[in-house]
Amino acid sequence: MSAVRRLATLIVVALMLGPAWSGSSTRLVGQISPGPLARAHQDLEGALKCTKCHAGRKEAMPANCLGCHRDIEWLVQQNRGYHAAREVRAATCASCHPDHAGQNFQLIKWPDGSRERFDHRRAGWALTQTHAEQDCGDCHTAKFQVSPAARLATTKTPRSLTGLETTCTSCHEDVHRGSLGTSCSKCHNAGKWSITPGFDHDTTAYPLTNKHAGVQCDKCHLTPALATRRDDAGRPIPVYRPVPHQSCAECHRDPHAGRLGPTCTGCHSTSGFRLIDKQNFEHDRTRYPLTGRHSAVRCAGCHRDFSAPELKKPAFQTCGTCHADAHGGTATLAGKPVDCVQCHTVNGFTPSTFTVEQHQTAKYPLEGKHRTVICSSCHRKEVNPALASRLGSAKVIIRPAFGRCLDCHTDLHGGQLAGRADRGDCSACHKLAGWTPSGFDPAQHAKLRLPLEGRHREIGCRDCHGADRKGLPPLPRSATLGKAGFLFKVVETDCAACHTDPHRGRFSASGQRAKTAGCLACHNTATFRPSTADVATHKSFNFPLEGAHRATPCLACHPEMRTAPARRSSLIAGGGAFSELRYSARTLCADCHETPHGNQFADRSDAGRCDACHGTDAFAPAARFDHNRDASFSLKGAHEGVPCNRCHPTVTRFSDPRRLVYRPVSGKCESCHAGKETR
């Protein structure tokens, strides 16, 4: 028989016998009870109370246990808690809660050895994360015993293990005031409350980025601007949806008071209010649009301190409000200082926008090539530190000297012209329209030792005066040419100083057949060929051209001209050589013509000179021969019209069939009229 059944039998017997069964009840109890009850069950002590727990007959003891422990009964009925587990329900209460072991006996036999080692998963509620770090009494305390089981408990103690709920809000305050429901685990876990692994704000219509990601929820969802309601305790209820978020101004105060429009994201981002997004910021919406180089300036370059309101709107009416005068007050118009915009733009400090037309109002108007010169060529930077200190940070000379060309330009001719009345000023020979060609014209050159005429007018200045002149002797090494490589006082003035003389000096002023004009006696500067020597010129050569000689080409008398080769240049160093053209003197007809008369007239006093009988117009007839005057036989009467060859026969002893016999011829009549009657 089990101990329980034995105990029940004894109790029944005692009840049947009554007080007469023994002298004292204490002795009876001592004989019936296995031992004193635990302190929690002391109100059940006594033999008459055994059936409170130990039911009679065949009832199971757990039924009476649950009769007192109504909270456990309710949990089992709700299939909640440790006692609702199948293996626990199959066991008896006494298997885990034995009694009769004394007042200090612990009624709970913990399945894992102790309360601290109890695996809370057995109760249907696993302890994880921060819950696992808590002591049992931190949760199993009266303030958290809100379950219906707590109201059914027979005894209520602060350390009761029943009466807790599994919802978060049964222990924790719902800071959302029910606006998000009761299932906290949708967003939170048992870790830190501020971390919401189950919720991603990116899935909402307004993802949280950068600085917004660290903002507390109530900053946005409990703001007075949302007109929040209050719960029964008077606490404000957060608003989670809908929350207006179309513009930043719905949460943030607009420090610009609407001057820049409602779209804050045009300038700012969630990375920080003082971090300006230059790519999206539209400075054109302000009163000072940023253009040119200003568009690349850092915001802090003008807005130096965003925390100081007086510096958020820097002055911009003039360049001088931001920029120091780079010219130190030397940049003036009409004697008055001007702002930078008069000469510069925001696209860059250079080039200057001061136009040529504006420059025309200055003391030195720009003309010719000066109109295309860049400003810095004249308005250079001062290199002398003592002078530059008065010109501002730019060190630019705004008003350079301009009285003479040499104030700006170096003397490219090495001072060769410094002795002139104009001290070699460039404008004497050059114009503002261009440095070349020189303005020194043939009319001015005519005042020098060599006037420019003919082809010489077409020759470039450098062809005679340049260091690189071709076909001419090199310039003296000792000559000062200047950077231009130009020598003005050249030694060549005679033709033969530059050109080859094919006559070997015979006609020069000191030559064998000297001509005062030298080459120009027969040539001019327009062209070397043909010669300008004409009939009139030929008189000076002691042989006037008359009659048929006037139409005779030069080559007919001067055969050396036939052998003169063609030459590309007549310059001394031009290459090639001329054959000598001597043009020997010819004064007699026989120097050019062969006589058809042989020596018939050799014994005459004039030695048979052709011009004694013939003129230059034609060889025949002999216009200068007078038969009555010059011959011994006068032609009179019928003889006057007789042809010459009737009296002067042709003889075959001469090779020239045209030769006639003029001497000796008989003057007797019968020499011509033989056998005829003379009348």
C-alpha positions, 0 to 999 in steps of 0.5 A: 500500500502506498504511503498516501493510501495508508495516510488516508486510511488512518485519517478515516479511522480517526474520523470514525473513532472520534475524540474517544479514540485517544487521549489527545489529538496531538498524539493522533496527528503525530501518529497519522501525519508523515510530517509537518507541512511547509509554511505555505500549507500551514493553514492545512495542518491538522488531521481533520484537514487531510482531505483538503488535499488528500481526497477520499475514496478514489479521487486523484490528489491533483484535482484538490490541488487545482481546487486551491491553486486556481491560477494553475488550473486556469493556465492549464485550461488556457494551455499556457505556462509550464503546467500546460506542457503534456509531460507535466500534465501527465505527472502528479502534483506531488512529483514536483511539489512534495510536502510534510517535510517541515515548515522550511521545506521548499515545495518546488522541485525544479526540473533543472535543479534550481530556480536560477537554472530553470529553462524558461522555454519550459514555461513557453516563453524563452528568455533571450537577449536582455531578458536572459540577463534579468533576475527572476524577481525583476519580472516576477513581481507584483507590478507585472502580475496583470494576467487573469491568473494573478486574480485567481491565485490563492495567495498573492506574494510579490514573488509569485511565478504566475500572473505574467502576460507574454505581451510586451506592454504587460511589462513595458510602457507602450510609448506609441500609446497603442497607435501601432498595435500591441505586437511590439515584436513586429519592430523590436526584439528583446535587445535594445529598445532603440533598435528596431530590427523588424522595422525598416524605415526605407520601406515607408514613403520617407526613407531616413538618410544621414542625419535623419537616421539618428533622430529619435522617433518622437522628434518627428512623430510626437511633434506639436505640429501633428495635433496629437491626441492624448490617452486616458492618462493625458499622455500624447499619442504619437502619430505615425501615419500619415505624417506630412513629409513633402517639404522640409518646412513641415518639420524644420523652420525655414531660416530664409523666411521663404525668400529661396522658395519651399524646396530646401533640397535645392541647397541642403541634404540630410548630411547636415544643414551646413553642408551645401550641395553645390550641384543642386543648389540654385544660386540663381534664385538669390539676388546674386546669381553665381556665374563665371569663376564665382560658380567654382568658389566654395560657399565658405569663401563668401559665407564665411560663418554660417552661424553668424546671421550677419554673414549669411547675406554678404554684401555684393553690390560692388566687387570691392565689397568682397575683393581688395583693389588689386590695382591699389587705386591706380585704375581710374577713369576720368580721374576717378577710381572705378569698380572692377566690372569696368574692365573685368568680368566674373569669367576671369580676371584676364583678358580685360574687357576694357574695349578698344573703343573705350580706350579711344577716350584715353590719352593714347587711342589705339590705332592700327596693330595696337588695336589687336595687342593684348593689354598685358603687352603694354600694361605689364607687371612692374618688376621693381619692388619699390615701384610695384608696392604702389600698384596693388597686388596685381602690380600692373602698370595702368598708365605706361609711358607712351610719348615715343615708340621706344617707350614700349618698343626696343630699338631693333636697329641698335641705335643706327638712327639715333643721330637723326633729328627724330632720334631714330623714332620708329614712326619715321619709317613704320606705321601703326598698321604694321611693322612691315612693309616699311613706310620709308618710300622711294621719295624719301630714299631719293634724298639719299645717295641712291634714288630708287628707280625702275626695278630698284623700286620693287626690291625689298629693303632687306635685299640690300640692307638685310644681314641675309641679303642674297647675291651681294657681298656679306655685310661687314662683321663690325657693323651694328645691325640690331635685333632686326639684322638691318644695316642702313648705311651700305657702301654699294651705290654704283651698279658694279658694286652689286651687279656683274660688269660684262664689259670689265670696266671699259665703260666705267668712269675710269675705264678705257672707254669711260662714260660719265654715267657709267652703266646708265649710259646704255642701261637703265634700272627698269631692265638690263636688256635690251640696252637703252643705247640708241642712235643718239647714244651711239654718237658718243661712241665716235660712230654715228648711226646714219642711213641704213645703219640706223636699222641695223641690229646691234648683233650685226656689228657686235657679234660677241653679243651672240655668245653671251649666255642667259643668266638668272641674276646679274648680282655679283654673288648670283652665280654663273659668269658673263662672257666679256662684251668688249664692243671694240671700236669700229670707224671704217666701213672695211671694219664691217664690210668687204669691198667689192672693188678689190684694190682698184682705188688703193692709190687714191688719196683717200685710200679708197674709203667707201664713204668717198663714193657711197652714202649710208642710206644704200650702197648703190647707187654711189650717191657721193661719186660725181663722174664729172668731178671725181673721174678723168672722163666727164659724162656729158651728153649722151654719156650721162644716161649710159649705165655704168656696166656699159663702160665698166665691164664685169670681169671673171677674174674676180670671185664676186661676179658683181665686181666691175672694173672701174680702173684703169678704163680707157677714155678713148671713144674707140675703146667703147665704140670700135668699128663704128662711125663716129658722128 
